[in-house]
Amino acid sequence: MKMVSGGLFLGACLLLIAFNLRPLFSSLSVLLPEVAQSLGLSGAVGGYLTTLPVLCLGLFAPFAPALADRYGVERVLLFVLLLIGVGTALRAFDGVAVLFLGSAVAGAGIAMGNVLLPSVVKRDFPERVALMTGLFTMALCGGAATAAALAVPLADVGGSWRFGLGIWALPAFAMVLLWLPHCLKTAAPAAARRLPGIRLLHDGLAWQVACFMGLQSALAYCVLGWMAPILRWRGLDGITAGFYVSASIMLQVVACLLLPPLAARFRSQSVVNTVLAFLAATALVGLVLAPVSWLPAMVALQGIGQGGLFAMAMTVIILRSPDPRVAARLSGMSQAIGYLLAASGPMLVGMLYETTGAHAASAWLFAALGLAAMASGWGAGRSLFVKPRLEN
């Protein structure tokens, strides 16, 4: 009974940590027009602001596995929560530089949290990998959806967009208090320095997993960073656009929960990955080009496709890994390379908008990202294990 309750506590904590890994993005997305107007930001600078946390995901992801080996996963996750809380709180202060700094600090924490959660699932829930992957990706999407729906109303209540951005530090700090006693009871790994290093850069399958992660993430962060501005460009008001973004992400929650256990029943996930990439990209193109009356359908289809795509990207990291340490390294590699690639998505949307004064040109970008995600998703879904090289 004690082991069962301990597993339930750990599982619940993982979900709550995952919840804190996305409000940073979606809260800024729905408030971006107000932020840009208040601070005098151009479309390109707005693109840089939405891109910076994604870029940090790639830059800081490689540090997570080594830190976990040295200090333990539990302690690193506590550090992750502190970074997210401090960085998010900084966004409530005045000044463009502080806004960028807070986004970078929180982005660094999110990067390491993204990497470590799949390895914890592989380590502590080996018989329930697909279910737990679905649940924590559902929690990720749930955090994004909650922030998308509530950021504008909270900003109205607080009298400023700064309140609508900074309020999301509170769940992170609350999770610090809940997670701290568990960290204090967990011993640091005594032999971490003697563990052999793991290299994956030579492995073609690892690169396909990394590209799949990056390309689906590029689509995802275009949604988190630019769906609301695109919908407002199409004529919707801020609250309605935020509701549509939240509805799309809530459908991602459903897809995240249902698809991994289903796809894990098959030896190969290639077909599932390809179909989901096609659906997500096509619906995103539709948000830009389809008639306004079609927007609810496009939002719904995009949510289903994107949620399933993200869940499958996390699932193949675990399914393609033979053990938890390799899962951590593959997660770190795929998210480092993948999120550096993903950072190009929202940045290019901002640059295209700055150049053309409209979002129509973004449809070509979404289509190209979708085709590339289909190709890499097919390769990443093959029923194989990555083959690491050990270093003494």
VOGUBA-362030 format. One line per 2 residues: number of its first residue (from 1); their letters; for each residue x, y, z of C-alpha. Coordinates in steps of 0.02 Angstrom, whole numbers, plus 50000, padded with zeros to 5 digits. Layout:
BEGIN
NUM) A) X:Y:Z  ...
END
This chain:
BEGIN
1) MK) 50000:50000:50000  50143:50119:50042
3) MV) 50224:50086:49873  50059:50117:49784
5) SG) 50030:50282:49876  50210:50333:49839
7) GL) 50184:50298:49656  50023:50398:49654
9) FL) 50110:50544:49739  50255:50540:49616
11) GA) 50137:50526:49468  50031:50672:49530
13) CL) 50187:50778:49558  50250:50741:49382
15) LL) 50084:50799:49312  50087:50959:49415
17) IA) 50266:50994:49361  50215:50966:49181
19) FN) 50070:51089:49204  50198:51226:49242
21) LR) 50298:51200:49083  50183:51291:48960
23) PL) 50090:51444:49035  50243:51551:48994
25) FS) 50207:51532:48808  50018:51541:48792
27) SL) 49996:51684:48916  50110:51793:48811
29) SV) 50026:51738:48650  49853:51802:48695
31) LL) 49923:51963:48772  50052:51998:48636
33) PE) 49954:52140:48552  49937:52231:48719
35) VA) 50120:52200:48761  50177:52261:48590
37) QS) 50070:52418:48599  50122:52459:48777
39) LG) 50308:52436:48745  50311:52493:48565
41) LS) 50372:52326:48498  50379:52295:48311
43) GA) 50316:52133:48234  50495:52070:48219
45) VG) 50534:52108:48402  50372:52023:48452
47) GY) 50432:51872:48353  50598:51876:48446
49) LT) 50505:51884:48612  50399:51731:48572
51) TL) 50552:51642:48502  50671:51673:48648
53) PV) 50598:51544:48769  50593:51415:48629
55) LC) 50775:51452:48589  50816:51427:48773
57) LG) 50733:51256:48765  50865:51205:48640
59) LF) 51012:51292:48724  50984:51225:48900
61) AP) 50913:51052:48865  51087:50970:48850
63) FA) 51130:51017:49030  50986:50918:49107
65) PA) 51052:50738:49093  51224:50780:49165
67) LA) 51148:50880:49308  51028:50736:49344
69) DR) 51174:50612:49350  51269:50723:49471
71) YG) 51133:50790:49586  50983:50676:49554
73) VE) 50828:50704:49449  50724:50760:49598
75) RV) 50843:50903:49644  50858:50962:49465
77) LL) 50668:50965:49448  50661:51074:49604
79) FV) 50786:51193:49522  50677:51189:49365
81) LL) 50525:51247:49463  50623:51387:49545
83) LI) 50686:51450:49377  50511:51447:49305
85) GV) 50439:51539:49454  50574:51674:49459
87) GT) 50577:51699:49271  50388:51710:49257
89) AL) 50379:51833:49402  50508:51945:49318
91) RA) 50390:51969:49171  50275:52067:49285
93) FD) 50405:52206:49304  50423:52354:49188
95) GV) 50545:52362:49043  50581:52267:48883
97) AV) 50747:52201:48948  50667:52127:49105
99) LF) 50531:52047:48998  50663:51963:48890
101) LG) 50767:51913:49042  50619:51834:49130
103) SA) 50572:51738:48973  50750:51672:48958
105) VA) 50764:51618:49141  50597:51528:49138
107) GA) 50639:51454:48967  50798:51378:49039
109) GI) 50697:51293:49177  50567:51230:49055
111) AM) 50705:51159:48944  50772:51048:49082
113) GN) 50598:50997:49140  50553:50943:48964
115) VL) 50706:50832:48956  50690:50748:49126
117) LP) 50506:50703:49131  50518:50565:48997
119) SV) 50667:50487:49086  50572:50485:49252
121) VK) 50427:50399:49165  50546:50270:49092
123) RD) 50628:50243:49263  50479:50241:49381
125) FP) 50334:50184:49270  50410:50056:49151
127) ER) 50248:49957:49138  50141:50112:49107
129) VA) 50250:50212:48988  50113:50252:48862
131) LM) 49984:50298:48994  50102:50410:49092
133) TG) 50167:50491:48934  49988:50530:48885
135) LF) 49950:50599:49057  50100:50714:49071
137) TM) 50081:50778:48893  49898:50807:48937
139) AL) 49955:50908:49088  50073:51008:48978
141) CG) 49931:51052:48861  49816:51085:49008
143) GA) 49937:51215:49075  49945:51300:48906
145) AT) 49756:51297:48886  49725:51367:49060
147) AA) 49844:51512:49031  49772:51547:48858
149) AL) 49595:51555:48927  49632:51655:49085
151) AV) 49776:51772:49040  49667:51909:48965
153) PL) 49531:51904:49101  49666:51903:49235
155) AD) 49752:52050:49152  49586:52143:49154
157) VG) 49563:52102:49339  49741:52156:49380
159) GS) 49730:52311:49272  49884:52269:49166
161) WR) 49954:52140:49048  50099:52125:49171
163) FG) 49982:52047:49298  49917:51927:49165
165) LG) 50095:51868:49131  50168:51868:49307
167) IW) 50025:51779:49395  50083:51612:49322
169) AL) 50232:51613:49439  50117:51564:49582
171) PA) 50082:51384:49525  50270:51356:49503
173) FA) 50311:51420:49678  50169:51317:49751
175) MV) 50242:51163:49668  50412:51203:49744
177) LL) 50335:51189:49917  50252:51023:49873
179) WL) 50406:50948:49791  50535:51005:49920
181) PH) 50499:50872:50055  50515:50734:49924
183) CL) 50684:50805:49871  50747:50809:50049
185) KT) 50706:50624:50070  50794:50574:49909
187) AA) 50980:50542:49916  51094:50612:49781
189) PA) 51174:50479:49668  51338:50427:49750
191) AA) 51422:50356:49596  51366:50483:49469
193) RR) 51543:50531:49417  51586:50350:49373
195) LP) 51440:50326:49255  51500:50310:49075
197) GI) 51450:50447:48955  51325:50413:48817
199) RL) 51338:50479:48640  51199:50475:48511
201) LH) 51253:50599:48379  51313:50460:48265
203) DG) 51144:50373:48263  51028:50407:48116
205) LA) 50870:50358:48211  50914:50479:48351
207) WQ) 50926:50618:48223  50756:50573:48151
209) VA) 50680:50578:48325  50764:50747:48354
211) CF) 50700:50819:48190  50526:50754:48223
213) MG) 50527:50836:48394  50591:50999:48321
215) LQ) 50473:51011:48174  50317:50969:48273
217) SA) 50377:51093:48405  50397:51226:48272
219) LA) 50214:51202:48229  50166:51197:48413
221) YC) 50255:51359:48457  50182:51444:48305
223) VL) 50014:51399:48383  50063:51454:48559
225) GW) 50149:51612:48499  50043:51666:48351
227) MA) 49873:51581:48342  49792:51717:48446
229) PI) 49872:51861:48346  49823:51773:48184
231) LR) 49644:51752:48243  49639:51935:48295
233) WR) 49708:51980:48123  49562:51880:48051
235) GL) 49443:51995:48148  49413:51910:48317
237) DG) 49425:52009:48479  49555:51967:48612
239) IT) 49443:51866:48728  49369:51764:48585
241) AG) 49541:51731:48513  49602:51675:48683
243) FY) 49451:51561:48702  49486:51483:48531
245) VS) 49668:51453:48577  49615:51377:48742
247) AS) 49486:51266:48654  49618:51207:48531
249) IM) 49739:51165:48671  49604:51075:48770
251) LQ) 49575:50964:48619  49763:50936:48622
253) VV) 49738:50873:48800  49614:50741:48740
255) AC) 49728:50687:48598  49878:50679:48715
257) LL) 49784:50562:48831  49711:50445:48701
259) LP) 49842:50427:48565  50001:50363:48653
261) PL) 49920:50208:48730  49838:50170:48563
263) AA) 49994:50199:48458  50104:50100:48578
265) RF) 50003:49944:48536  50083:49943:48363
267) RS) 50263:49899:48327  50282:50052:48216
269) QS) 50210:50226:48244  50259:50292:48071
271) VV) 50084:50302:47998  50012:50385:48154
273) NT) 50151:50516:48156  50129:50557:47971
275) VL) 49940:50574:47979  49948:50686:48133
277) AF) 50079:50800:48054  49972:50818:47898
279) LA) 49817:50859:48002  49903:50986:48114
281) AT) 49989:51080:47972  49837:51080:47857
283) AL) 49724:51150:47993  49854:51284:48036
285) VG) 49857:51336:47853  49668:51341:47860
287) LV) 49672:51464:48006  49761:51586:47891
289) LA) 49671:51555:47725  49502:51473:47758
291) PV) 49341:51576:47770  49308:51650:47941
293) SW) 49156:51536:47962  49275:51387:47953
295) LP) 49386:51447:48094  49303:51344:48233
297) AM) 49326:51185:48132  49507:51230:48092
299) VA) 49540:51265:48276  49468:51097:48325
301) LQ) 49563:50999:48193  49725:51088:48234
303) GI) 49705:51048:48418  49676:50863:48385
305) GQ) 49821:50851:48263  49943:50955:48365
307) GG) 49904:50869:48529  49927:50698:48454
309) LF) 50085:50754:48366  50165:50819:48526
311) AM) 50115:50664:48624  50190:50552:48490
313) AM) 50352:50652:48487  50371:50622:48673
315) TV) 50317:50441:48657  50444:50394:48523
317) II) 50584:50463:48633  50538:50332:48762
319) LR) 50495:50191:48641  50657:50212:48543
321) SP) 50763:50207:48705  50823:50041:48781
323) DP) 50841:50110:48960  50809:50267:49066
325) RV) 50984:50343:49046  50975:50327:48858
327) AA) 50799:50401:48866  50870:50553:48959
329) RL) 51008:50573:48829  50891:50550:48682
331) SG) 50770:50671:48762  50910:50797:48788
333) MS) 50976:50778:48611  50806:50783:48528
335) QA) 50751:50934:48627  50916:51026:48608
337) IG) 50922:51003:48421  50734:51002:48403
339) YL) 50697:51163:48496  50838:51257:48410
341) LA) 50751:51205:48250  50581:51246:48325
343) AS) 50636:51422:48369  50637:51465:48184
345) GP) 50447:51442:48173  50379:51585:48279
347) ML) 50526:51696:48231  50490:51675:48045
349) VG) 50305:51709:48073  50351:51874:48156
351) ML) 50473:51919:48018  50346:51878:47882
353) YE) 50216:51985:47969  50339:52128:47988
355) TT) 50385:52118:47804  50213:52096:47728
357) GA) 50099:52175:47858  49989:52021:47855
359) HA) 49992:51837:47905  49945:51763:47736
361) AS) 50126:51720:47692  50138:51614:47850
363) AW) 50029:51482:47767  50177:51432:47656
365) LF) 50287:51415:47810  50159:51305:47898
367) AA) 50143:51194:47745  50332:51172:47731
369) LG) 50349:51130:47916  50208:51004:47900
371) LA) 50288:50913:47754  50455:50902:47843
373) AM) 50370:50840:48003  50282:50704:47903
375) AS) 50448:50642:47833  50542:50641:47999
377) GW) 50392:50568:48091  50390:50420:47974
379) GA) 50573:50383:48013  50557:50412:48200
381) GR) 50409:50294:48211  50504:50139:48152
383) SL) 50513:49993:48274  50697:50010:48320
385) FV) 50807:50062:48467  50938:50198:48455
387) KP) 51116:50129:48473  51218:50233:48596
389) RL) 51406:50237:48611  51478:50230:48786
391) EN) 51623:50340:48840  51733:50310:48992
END
